[in-house]
Amino acid sequence: MQENRERDDVVLVGRERIVPVDGIELWAEQFGAPEHPVVLLVMGAQAQGVQWNDGIVRRLVEGGRRVIRYDHRDTGRSSVVDFAERPYTVADLASDALAVLDAFGVEKTHVVGVSLGGIIAQRIAVTDPERVLTLTSLSSQPLGTDTAAAVSRVMAGEPPAPGELPPPSAELLAALATTFPDPSAGLEEHLALRLPLWRVLHGSVLPFDEEEYRALERRVFERASDLAAGFNHTLAGAAGGDDTAALASVAAPTLVLHGTEDPMFPPAHAEATAAAVPGARLVMIEGLGHSLPRAMDARLAEEILRHTG
């Protein structure tokens, strides 16, 4: 199948594939010439692969990369899982990413992950180093960080544990508590629910383009079979089992990209990630929050191309 999308006055054409793995199906698509080095884009929790902007993908392809993006299980056009019957962990989400690579015949890749995707990317670099050419962790935190425990302490009015990384901002925690998807909601109701959350995630420094986020959420709404299923990723992340110390074994050249205004993972998370990976390079992006606005497409693509070159 092929799907055409207009972005930046250029038609982006992706080659789609359904990837069977562990009794489920994952939607994926690739762009670019087959002989070019591969960049695997791994999205964050509850997010679809198409939330990697077409503008970023186009710039990577024009820079000589073959790009693959995909929908996690429980998002977009991938299978919805009964978590109570078939619970899964971040390790399973990492296995999904490797299955996507296998389906496209890719042995080695530059892996780029955002938010939860950054944690998945880090895990792959630890457990399957032979598959990773370079690692880019974007708007994320160190593997093995227990954010759920930090949030629980905040909600209970307790002080942080010694050495604990800072929790999400109070404004974001309040927004997250009121944005659970309503399966019965229509498109306009869904947009009214999601846009306030995007305003917080976007941050207060860069101009907020409401129509851009409306278009993004409209696309997400139209592609999803069950928007609420993505919250299973929170349960998967809470399963834990990883250790930040494992990042000391990462041999792949590593770039840590992070926004100065990230309300989900304040900059200390990026600093801790870079400190945990030998030789990692930390690049802070002024004004960026915890989203990927189109205004940042060129800068993000430039950083990824430089790192993967």
C-alpha positions as CSV (number, residue, x, y, z in Angstrom):
1,M,0.0,0.0,0.0
2,Q,1.0,3.6,-0.4
3,E,-0.2,6.7,1.3
4,N,0.5,10.3,0.1
5,R,0.6,13.2,2.4
6,E,1.2,16.9,1.8
7,R,3.7,18.7,4.0
8,D,5.9,21.7,3.3
9,D,4.5,21.7,-0.3
10,V,6.2,18.2,-1.0
11,V,4.3,15.0,-1.3
12,L,5.7,12.3,1.0
13,V,5.2,8.8,-0.2
14,G,5.6,5.9,2.2
15,R,5.8,2.2,1.5
16,E,3.6,0.6,4.1
17,R,3.8,-2.9,5.7
18,I,1.9,-4.9,8.3
19,V,4.4,-6.7,10.6
20,P,3.2,-9.8,12.5
21,V,4.9,-10.3,15.9
22,D,3.9,-12.3,18.9
23,G,0.3,-12.8,17.7
24,I,-0.3,-9.2,16.9
25,E,0.2,-6.9,13.9
26,L,2.2,-3.7,13.8
27,W,1.7,-1.0,11.1
28,A,5.0,0.4,9.7
29,E,6.2,2.4,6.7
30,Q,9.5,3.3,5.2
31,F,10.8,6.1,3.0
32,G,13.9,6.6,0.9
33,A,16.3,4.6,-1.2
34,P,16.9,1.0,0.0
35,E,20.7,1.4,-0.3
36,H,20.8,4.3,2.2
37,P,21.6,3.8,5.9
38,V,18.4,3.3,8.0
39,V,17.1,5.6,10.7
40,L,14.4,3.9,12.9
41,L,12.1,6.5,14.5
42,V,10.5,5.2,17.7
43,M,7.6,7.2,19.1
44,G,6.6,7.9,22.7
45,A,3.9,6.5,24.9
46,Q,0.4,6.5,23.5
47,A,1.7,8.1,20.3
48,Q,1.5,6.9,16.7
49,G,4.3,6.7,14.3
50,V,2.9,9.5,12.1
51,Q,3.5,11.9,15.0
52,W,7.0,11.9,13.6
53,N,6.3,14.9,11.4
54,D,6.4,14.4,7.7
55,G,8.7,17.4,7.6
56,I,11.3,15.6,9.7
57,V,11.0,12.4,7.6
58,R,11.4,14.3,4.4
59,R,14.5,16.1,5.5
60,L,16.1,12.9,6.7
61,V,15.3,11.2,3.3
62,E,16.7,14.2,1.4
63,G,19.8,13.9,3.6
64,G,20.4,10.4,2.4
65,R,18.7,8.3,5.0
66,R,16.2,5.4,4.6
67,V,13.6,6.2,7.3
68,I,11.2,3.7,9.1
69,R,8.4,4.8,11.4
70,Y,5.7,2.6,12.9
71,D,2.8,2.4,15.3
72,H,3.4,0.8,18.7
73,R,1.0,-1.9,19.7
74,D,-2.1,-0.3,21.2
75,T,-1.8,2.8,18.9
76,G,-2.9,3.8,15.4
77,R,-3.3,1.0,12.9
78,S,-1.5,-1.6,15.0
79,S,-3.2,-4.2,17.1
80,V,-5.1,-3.4,20.3
81,V,-4.1,-5.7,23.1
82,D,-6.1,-6.9,26.1
83,F,-3.6,-5.9,28.7
84,A,-5.2,-7.8,31.5
85,E,-5.0,-11.0,29.4
86,R,-1.6,-10.3,27.7
87,P,0.4,-7.8,29.8
88,Y,3.6,-6.5,28.3
89,T,6.6,-4.5,29.3
90,V,9.0,-2.0,27.7
91,A,11.1,-5.0,26.8
92,D,8.3,-6.2,24.6
93,L,8.0,-2.8,23.0
94,A,11.7,-3.0,22.3
95,S,11.2,-6.4,20.7
96,D,8.5,-4.9,18.5
97,A,11.0,-2.4,17.2
98,L,13.4,-5.1,16.3
99,A,10.6,-7.1,14.6
100,V,9.9,-4.1,12.4
101,L,13.6,-3.9,11.4
102,D,13.5,-7.6,10.6
103,A,10.4,-7.2,8.5
104,F,12.2,-4.6,6.4
105,G,15.4,-6.7,6.2
106,V,17.5,-4.3,8.3
107,E,20.4,-5.7,10.3
108,K,21.8,-2.4,11.7
109,T,20.1,0.9,12.2
110,H,20.5,4.4,13.6
111,V,17.8,4.4,16.3
112,V,16.1,7.6,17.3
113,G,13.6,7.5,20.1
114,V,11.4,10.3,21.7
115,S,10.1,10.1,25.3
116,L,9.2,6.5,26.0
117,G,10.7,5.8,22.5
118,G,14.0,7.1,23.9
119,I,13.9,4.6,26.7
120,I,13.1,1.8,24.2
121,A,16.0,3.0,22.0
122,Q,18.3,2.9,25.0
123,R,17.2,-0.6,25.9
124,I,17.9,-1.8,22.4
125,A,21.4,-0.3,22.6
126,V,22.0,-2.2,25.8
127,T,20.5,-5.6,24.9
128,D,21.1,-5.7,21.1
129,P,24.2,-3.6,20.5
130,E,25.0,-5.4,17.3
131,R,21.8,-3.8,15.8
132,V,22.6,-0.2,16.7
133,L,24.9,2.1,14.6
134,T,24.1,5.2,16.7
135,L,21.6,6.1,19.4
136,T,19.7,9.3,19.7
137,S,17.6,9.8,22.9
138,L,15.2,12.7,22.4
139,S,13.1,14.4,25.1
140,S,13.5,11.3,27.3
141,Q,15.1,10.1,30.5
142,P,17.6,7.4,31.6
143,L,16.6,3.8,31.2
144,G,15.3,2.4,34.6
145,T,14.1,5.8,36.0
146,D,11.0,5.3,38.2
147,T,8.9,8.3,37.3
148,A,5.7,6.7,38.6
149,A,7.2,6.6,42.1
150,A,8.3,10.3,41.9
151,V,4.8,11.3,40.8
152,S,3.3,9.3,43.6
153,R,5.4,11.1,46.2
154,V,4.5,14.5,44.7
155,M,0.8,13.6,44.8
156,A,1.1,12.4,48.4
157,G,2.9,15.7,49.4
158,E,6.1,13.8,50.2
159,P,9.6,15.0,49.6
160,P,11.6,13.5,46.7
161,A,13.8,10.5,47.4
162,P,17.6,11.1,47.6
163,G,19.0,11.5,44.2
164,E,15.6,11.3,42.5
165,L,15.2,13.1,39.2
166,P,12.5,15.8,39.2
167,P,8.9,14.8,38.4
168,P,6.8,16.4,35.6
169,S,5.6,19.9,36.3
170,A,2.6,20.5,38.5
171,E,0.8,22.1,35.5
172,L,1.4,19.0,33.4
173,L,0.3,16.6,36.1
174,A,-2.9,18.6,36.4
175,A,-3.5,18.6,32.6
176,L,-2.8,14.8,32.4
177,A,-5.3,14.1,35.1
178,T,-8.1,15.6,33.0
179,T,-7.3,14.3,29.5
180,F,-8.3,10.7,29.5
181,P,-9.8,9.8,26.1
182,D,-13.6,9.3,25.9
183,P,-14.4,6.4,23.6
184,S,-17.8,7.9,22.9
185,A,-16.4,11.4,22.0
186,G,-16.6,12.8,18.5
187,L,-13.8,14.6,16.8
188,E,-14.5,18.1,18.1
189,E,-15.0,16.8,21.6
190,H,-11.7,14.9,21.3
191,L,-9.9,18.1,20.1
192,A,-11.3,20.2,22.9
193,L,-10.0,17.6,25.4
194,R,-6.5,17.3,23.9
195,L,-5.5,20.8,22.9
196,P,-5.1,22.1,26.5
197,L,-2.7,19.2,27.1
198,W,-0.7,20.1,24.0
199,R,-0.4,23.7,25.1
200,V,1.3,22.5,28.3
201,L,3.5,20.0,26.6
202,H,4.5,22.5,24.0
203,G,5.8,24.9,26.6
204,S,5.5,28.7,27.0
205,V,8.5,29.9,25.0
206,L,7.8,28.9,21.4
207,P,4.6,30.3,19.7
208,F,1.8,27.8,19.9
209,D,0.2,27.0,16.5
210,E,-3.2,25.7,17.5
211,E,-4.1,24.6,14.0
212,E,-1.0,22.5,13.7
213,Y,-2.0,20.5,16.8
214,R,-5.6,20.3,15.7
215,A,-4.4,18.8,12.4
216,L,-2.1,16.4,14.3
217,E,-4.9,15.2,16.7
218,R,-7.3,15.0,13.8
219,R,-5.0,12.6,12.1
220,V,-4.5,10.6,15.3
221,F,-8.2,10.4,15.9
222,E,-8.9,9.2,12.3
223,R,-6.2,6.5,12.4
224,A,-6.9,5.0,15.8
225,S,-9.2,2.0,16.4
226,D,-9.1,2.6,20.2
227,L,-7.5,5.8,21.5
228,A,-7.8,4.7,25.2
229,A,-5.6,1.6,24.5
230,G,-2.5,3.7,24.4
231,F,-2.7,4.1,28.2
232,N,-1.5,0.5,28.4
233,H,1.9,1.9,27.8
234,T,1.8,3.5,31.2
235,L,1.2,0.0,32.7
236,A,4.0,-1.4,30.6
237,G,6.4,1.3,31.8
238,A,5.4,0.7,35.4
239,A,6.5,-2.9,35.1
240,G,10.1,-1.7,35.4
241,G,12.9,-4.2,35.4
242,D,15.6,-2.1,33.9
243,D,18.6,-0.5,35.6
244,T,20.2,2.9,34.6
245,A,23.6,1.4,35.3
246,A,23.2,-0.8,32.2
247,L,23.7,2.3,30.1
248,A,27.4,2.1,31.0
249,S,27.7,-0.7,28.5
250,V,26.4,1.3,25.5
251,A,29.1,1.4,22.8
252,A,27.1,3.2,20.1
253,P,27.8,6.9,19.6
254,T,25.0,8.6,21.5
255,L,23.3,11.9,21.2
256,V,21.0,13.2,23.9
257,L,18.6,15.9,22.5
258,H,16.4,17.7,24.9
259,G,14.3,20.9,25.2
260,T,15.1,23.5,27.8
261,E,11.3,23.8,28.5
262,D,10.4,20.1,28.8
263,P,7.6,19.9,31.4
264,M,7.5,16.0,31.3
265,F,11.2,15.3,31.9
266,P,12.9,18.5,33.1
267,P,16.5,19.0,31.8
268,A,18.1,17.1,34.7
269,H,16.8,13.9,33.0
270,A,18.8,14.7,29.8
271,E,21.9,15.5,31.9
272,A,21.5,12.2,33.7
273,T,21.1,10.2,30.5
274,A,24.2,11.8,29.0
275,A,26.2,11.1,32.1
276,A,25.2,7.5,32.2
277,V,26.2,6.7,28.6
278,P,30.0,6.8,27.9
279,G,30.9,9.6,25.5
280,A,27.4,10.7,25.0
281,R,26.9,14.2,23.6
282,L,24.2,16.4,25.1
283,V,22.5,19.1,23.0
284,M,19.9,21.3,24.7
285,I,17.4,22.9,22.3
286,E,16.3,26.4,23.5
287,G,12.5,26.7,24.0
288,L,11.5,23.2,23.1
289,G,9.0,21.5,25.4
290,H,7.8,17.9,25.3
291,S,6.4,17.9,21.7
292,L,7.7,18.0,18.1
293,P,6.4,21.2,16.6
294,R,6.9,21.7,12.9
295,A,9.0,24.8,13.6
296,M,11.6,22.4,15.0
297,D,11.6,20.0,12.0
298,A,14.7,21.5,10.4
299,R,16.7,21.7,13.6
300,L,15.9,18.2,14.7
301,A,16.6,16.7,11.3
302,E,19.9,18.6,11.1
303,E,21.0,17.2,14.5
304,I,20.0,13.6,13.6
305,L,21.7,13.9,10.2
306,R,24.9,15.2,11.7
307,H,24.9,12.5,14.4
308,T,24.1,9.6,11.9
309,G,26.6,10.8,9.3
